[in-house]
Amino acid sequence: MADRMQLYSARGSGGVAVEAALKLIGAPFDLTDAYTFNPATPQSGDKVLAANPMRQVPALVLPSGEVLTESAAILVWLAEAYPEARLAPAPGDPARGQFLRWMSFVSSAIYSLYWVKDDPARLVPDPAGHEALVERTLERIAWCWGVMDGQVSPGRYILGDDLTVLDLYVNVVSRFRPRRTRFYEVAPKMAETVKRVDADPRLAPLWAERMG
């Protein structure tokens, strides 16, 4: 994997978790900003279409030309492709099952709800129903964080004393609405782990620049 990868991402998006993983791994990559969620600049979001017809970031193009999409899948792939970075429990590790469980949970139970929250008209044509839909969606997100918090036993990080891509994923997604204040209320155990990842000197400049 000597050649560079191409990452389509955007400031404030789930793609920043992939940027963080690549930084920790030290793998060379080129970054293309594609702000798919800003209606005022549709041409920016169109940049990712060549890699992902869903017009979503992140999308990672490998040197072979193979395309990976979906934040959780990219993060798991990177952790497995670069095992020397120790960013995931290896197959056979007792923590492996919970790692896969919570990576999938954040993706399916929480992250997927932003497709609804960001544009309620996708499901509810009548604008009169948008506010209620957004409020209920945000409450569902908070509830899901609470469910996860109630079933993990963090050490320094969510799965114990080793930083994994799950910590990077939760760190980014917990910044989205209903924002960190609510996250800290419903997920007090994970609150300490995300604060630790916030302060990691290898990542703090990236968070400030890309999630600030």
C-alpha positions in Angstrom: 0.0 0.0 0.0 2.8 2.4 -1.0 0.5 4.5 -3.2 -1.7 7.2 -1.8 -5.4 6.7 -1.1 -8.0 9.4 -2.0 -10.4 10.4 0.7 -13.6 12.4 0.1 -14.6 14.0 3.3 -16.0 17.3 4.7 -15.5 19.5 7.7 -18.0 18.6 10.3 -18.9 15.2 8.8 -18.4 11.6 9.8 -15.6 11.5 7.4 -13.4 13.3 10.0 -13.3 10.0 12.0 -11.6 8.5 8.9 -9.2 11.4 8.7 -8.3 10.8 12.3 -7.7 7.1 11.7 -5.5 7.8 8.7 -3.5 10.3 10.8 -2.9 7.8 13.6 -2.0 5.1 11.1 0.3 7.4 9.2 -1.0 6.3 5.8 -0.5 8.7 2.9 -3.7 10.0 1.4 -5.1 13.0 -0.6 -8.1 14.8 0.8 -10.9 16.2 -1.4 -13.5 18.2 0.5 -17.0 17.5 -0.7 -19.7 19.3 1.3 -22.6 17.2 0.3 -24.9 18.7 3.0 -24.8 22.4 2.0 -27.5 23.3 -0.5 -25.9 26.6 -1.2 -22.9 24.9 -2.8 -24.2 21.8 -4.6 -21.1 21.8 -6.9 -19.0 20.9 -3.8 -21.0 17.8 -3.0 -20.9 16.8 -6.6 -17.2 16.1 -6.3 -17.9 12.8 -4.6 -20.2 11.5 -7.3 -17.4 9.8 -9.2 -16.7 7.6 -6.1 -20.1 7.4 -4.5 -23.4 7.7 -6.4 -25.1 8.2 -3.1 -23.5 11.6 -3.0 -22.3 11.0 0.6 -19.0 11.3 2.4 -16.8 9.6 3.4 -15.7 7.7 0.4 -12.2 6.2 0.3 -10.6 5.2 -3.0 -7.8 2.7 -2.6 -4.7 2.7 -4.9 -6.2 -0.2 -6.8 -9.3 1.9 -7.6 -11.5 0.0 -5.3 -14.0 2.3 -3.5 -15.0 2.0 0.1 -18.0 3.9 1.5 -19.8 4.0 4.9 -17.8 5.4 7.9 -18.0 2.3 10.0 -16.9 0.0 7.2 -14.0 2.2 6.2 -12.8 2.5 9.9 -13.0 -1.3 10.4 -11.1 -1.9 7.1 -8.4 0.6 8.0 -7.9 -1.0 11.4 -7.6 -4.4 9.8 -5.4 -3.3 6.9 -2.9 -1.6 9.3 -2.8 -3.9 12.3 0.4 -2.4 13.5 -1.6 0.7 14.5 -3.5 -1.3 17.0 -6.8 0.5 16.3 -9.1 -2.5 16.8 -9.2 -5.8 18.7 -7.8 -8.5 16.4 -10.0 -11.5 15.4 -10.0 -13.9 18.3 -9.5 -11.1 20.9 -12.3 -11.3 23.6 -13.2 -7.6 22.8 -13.7 -8.3 19.1 -17.4 -9.1 19.3 -18.2 -5.9 21.3 -16.1 -3.9 18.9 -18.1 -5.0 15.9 -21.4 -4.7 17.8 -20.9 -1.1 18.8 -19.4 0.0 15.5 -22.5 -1.4 13.8 -24.8 0.1 16.5 -23.4 3.7 16.1 -23.8 3.3 12.3 -27.3 1.8 12.2 -29.0 3.1 15.3 -27.6 6.6 15.5 -25.7 7.9 12.5 -28.4 6.7 10.0 -30.9 9.0 11.8 -29.2 12.1 10.5 -30.5 11.4 7.0 -33.9 12.1 8.5 -33.0 14.9 10.9 -31.0 16.9 8.3 -33.9 17.0 5.8 -37.3 16.1 7.3 -38.9 16.6 3.9 -37.4 13.3 2.8 -40.0 11.5 4.8 -42.6 14.1 5.7 -43.7 16.4 2.8 -45.8 18.7 5.0 -43.5 21.4 6.6 -45.9 21.5 9.6 -44.6 18.2 10.7 -40.9 18.9 10.3 -40.2 20.3 13.8 -41.8 17.4 15.6 -40.0 14.9 13.4 -36.6 16.6 14.2 -37.4 16.7 17.9 -38.4 13.1 18.1 -35.3 12.1 16.0 -33.0 13.9 18.4 -34.6 12.3 21.4 -34.1 8.9 19.7 -30.5 9.6 19.2 -30.0 10.6 22.8 -31.8 7.5 23.9 -29.6 5.3 21.8 -26.5 6.8 23.3 -27.9 6.1 26.7 -28.6 2.5 25.7 -25.0 2.1 24.6 -23.6 3.8 27.7 -25.5 1.4 29.9 -23.9 -1.7 28.3 -20.3 -0.7 27.9 -17.6 -0.9 30.6 -15.0 1.7 29.6 -11.5 1.9 30.9 -9.5 4.8 29.5 -11.4 4.2 26.3 -14.8 2.6 25.4 -13.5 -1.0 25.1 -10.8 -0.8 27.8 -7.4 0.8 27.9 -6.7 0.8 24.2 -7.8 3.5 21.7 -9.7 2.0 18.8 -11.5 3.4 15.8 -14.7 3.0 17.8 -13.5 5.9 20.0 -12.8 8.0 16.9 -16.3 7.2 15.5 -18.1 8.0 18.8 -16.0 11.2 19.3 -17.2 12.6 15.9 -20.8 11.5 15.9 -21.3 12.6 19.5 -20.5 16.2 18.3 -23.6 16.2 16.1 -27.0 17.3 17.4 -28.2 17.0 20.1 -24.6 18.0 20.8 -22.1 17.1 23.4 -24.0 18.6 26.4 -26.8 16.2 25.9 -24.4 13.3 25.1 -22.7 13.9 28.5 -26.0 13.7 30.2 -27.2 10.4 28.7 -23.8 8.8 28.4 -21.7 9.7 31.4 -19.3 6.8 31.2 -18.5 7.4 27.5 -18.3 11.2 28.3 -14.9 10.7 29.9 -13.5 8.6 27.0 -14.5 11.2 24.4 -12.9 14.0 26.4 -9.7 11.9 26.5 -9.8 11.5 22.7 -10.6 15.3 22.4 -7.4 16.0 24.3 -5.1 13.5 22.5 -2.2 15.7 21.3 -2.0 13.7 18.0 -5.6 14.5 17.2 -6.5 17.8 19.0 -5.3 20.0 16.0 -7.4 17.9 13.6 -10.5 18.2 15.8 -10.0 22.0 16.0 -9.6 22.4 12.3 -12.2 19.9 11.0 -14.8 19.7 13.8 -14.4 23.1 15.5 
